[in-house]
């Protein structure tokens, strides 16, 4: 974010001269603070040592902020100590028991979803060609196509186009081109024949992998391939060692089981 926006700051809280907490935020000239990447990030708050306790008023004052806006604050933040807030559970997908066990449970809990997804895969193969899933696609042209799909969806549904903001496009491209390491952007694509029909781009680290819904091309709207892409995406994540994922804000519904 700091490479894409000039208003990103990190306040450091020290105890006995030793850093105890870090408070990343965006700051306006008027002293209005926002969570870093507000509207894009789904986990916000302090990064702190175990047992750290802090006072929100003192933290904001020391950061030169009159207020701080957020929408996905992590639970049990010391920033919230003694304050009343509304809390929601965040949907979590747990495949610690193995991918085969998860699929067996999915077929039992959501037999219609399973049958529908498999039927979609057969129709896509029949109408457009064999399906091919690429978990880590490195073609920047496919990334640009995904952003175009998303922009078209924003306009079609009357929502503000995030990719009309240059810093958002720069951020996505920066994450895409980040070399493999502790944190990077990952583009996953489902092809039918030679054409991409669904894609997902998101941030991942060694321990955290947020879930999301893939974007799809309108050319296959008679057979939406989103659940097919999600199915393969989740299986590929498990094979890379992933065991648990969050689906973001708890007050919102998720699209797939």
N, C-alpha and C positions, 0 to 999 in steps of 0.2 A: 504493500500500500504506500509506503514511504517513497517508493520509486515512481509512483503514479499520481500522487497528490502532495501538494506543498503544506497542507494543514495538519498532517499527521504528527502527533507528539507522543512521547512516552515519559510519564512522570515516574520517578524512582523514589520509593519509600525506604529509608534506611533506619536501622536500629543499631545503635552503638557503632555507627559508621559502616555497617554491613548492609547491602541491599536485602530487603525482606519482601518487597512487593514491587510489581511493575504495573502501571496503569496506562495502557494504550488508549488513545482517544484522538478525535479530530477536534480542532479548535478554530472558531471564527475570531475575527478581530474584536468583536463585541464580547468575547468570553463565553460564548455558547458552545458547549461540548456535545459531541455525538460519539456513539460507539464507532470504532473503526469499521468501515465498510457497512454502515447501517443500511439495511435493505438487501444486502448481499450475504452478510455473515449470519450464522445461526447459533453462535456461542460467543458470548461477550462477558467482559468483566475483568477483574484483577488476575494477574498471575503472581502467586505468592507462595511463600514457604509454609509448610504445615504448621498449624497453630497460630498463624498470624491473625490479629484482630485489628480492625481499623475503624475510624470514624469518617462517615461519608462527608460531613460538613468540612472537616479539617482537610480531607483529601482534595475536595473541590477547591477550597480556598488556596491550598498550596499549589494546585495546578493552574490557578488563575481562571477558574471557571465559575460562572454564575449558576449553571445547571448542566446536567449531563443526560442526554437522551439515549435510550436503549430499547430494544424490543425482544431480545433473546438472552437475558442474563442467566448465566450458569447458576445452578442451585447452590445454597450454602455459601454464598459470597460474604466475606466479612463486611463488605460495603453495605449489606442489608441488615446488619445487626441492630436489633431493637426497632425495626421499622416494619410496618404492615404492608405486605405485598400480596398480589394474586399469583398463585402458582399453578402450573399445569404439568402433568406428566408428559414426557416426550416418548413417542413410540420407538421401541427398540427392536431390532431384528437380531436374534441370538442363534447362531449356528454352531455353538461350541460342541454340540453333540455330533456334528458331522453334516455334510450337505445332503447325504442320502436320507438321514433321519429328518432333516428339515423338510425335504420334498415329500416324504411320507406323511408328515404331519400336515403339510399344506394341502395335500390331496384329501385328507380327512376333514380338515377345517373348511376348505374352500374348493369343493369338487368342481363347481361350475367354473371358477376362475381357471383351474388347471385344464379342464376340457376346452374352454374357449381359447386359451393361449396356444395349446397344441393344434387346434383347428386353424387358428390364424397362421401359424407357421406353415401348415400344409397349403393354405390358400396363397400365401406369399410366394412359396416355392413354385406353385403351379402357374401363377400369373406373371411373376417377375424373374424367376430363376432361383438356383440354389442359394440358401442362406449362408452367410459367412460372417462371423463375429470377430472383430479385432479389438482386443481389450485395451491396447496401448497404441492408438493410431498417431503417427508422427507427421502426417501430411497437413501442413497449415491451410491448404485449400479446403479441406474438410471442416476444419475449425471455422473458417470464414462462412462456409455454407451453413453450419449449425447456428452461428450468430444471425445470419439472414433469416433462417427459419424462425428463430425466437423473436426477432424484430417484427416479422410479419404477424406472428401470433399476438404480440402486444398491440399492434395496430388493429388487428381483426377484432380483438376483444375490448377495445377502447381503453386500454391501459397505457401508461407512459412507457415509452421505449427506453429501457435502460441503456441499450447499446447506442442510443443517440448521444450519450454522454461520452466524450472521448476518453476520459479517464477509466471508464469501465472496460472499453475495448482494449486500452493499453494494459490494464490489469490482467485480463484474460490471456492476452497474447504473451505477456511477461511470464505468467504462470505456466503457460503451455511450453515455452522455450526454456524453462528452468531445467537444468540438468538433473538427472535422477539423484535423489538425496533424501534427507529427513522429511522435507515438505516439497510437494510439487503439484502441478496440475495434471490431470489425467483425462484424455479424450478417448472414449470408447464408442465404437461405431458398429451398427448392424447393416450389412450389405445384403441386398437381394439381387442376384445376378451380379452386374458390375456397378450398380448404383447404390449409394448410401440411402437408407430409408429411415433410420433412427440413429440418434447420437446423444451422448451424455458427456458433459464436461464438469469436473468437480475437483475440489482440493482434497488431497489425501496426505496423511503422514504415516509413520510406522504404527501408531496406536489409534488414530482417529480417521474414520472414513464416512463422511456424511452421505446419507442416501438422498435420492432425488428422482424426479420423473424425467425420462429422456424426451427430447424434442423429435418430432417426426416430420417427414415431407408430406405436403398436402396431396401429392400425386397418388398416394396409397390410402387415401382417407376411407375408401370402401373397406379396407382391411387394415385398421390402425396397428402398426407394428410396435407400439410402445411397450406393451407387456412382454412381447417376445424379446425385445432388447433388454428389459429389466431382468427377465429370467436368466438370460445368459450372462449378464453383467454380474449378478449376484453369485452365480456359480463360479465365475472366473475370480471374483474377489476371494471366495473361500479357498480356492486352490492356491492363492498367493499368501495364505496364512491368516487372512482376516477372520475374526470370530464374532464381532458384535458391531452394530452400526445404529446410529440414531437417525430418525427421520425428521428432525428439526422441531419446530414449535409444536407444543402439545395441543393448542386450541384448534389447530387445523387438521382436517382429515387427510389421510393418506390415500393414494390412488390404487395401491395394490396391497394384498395381504402381506 
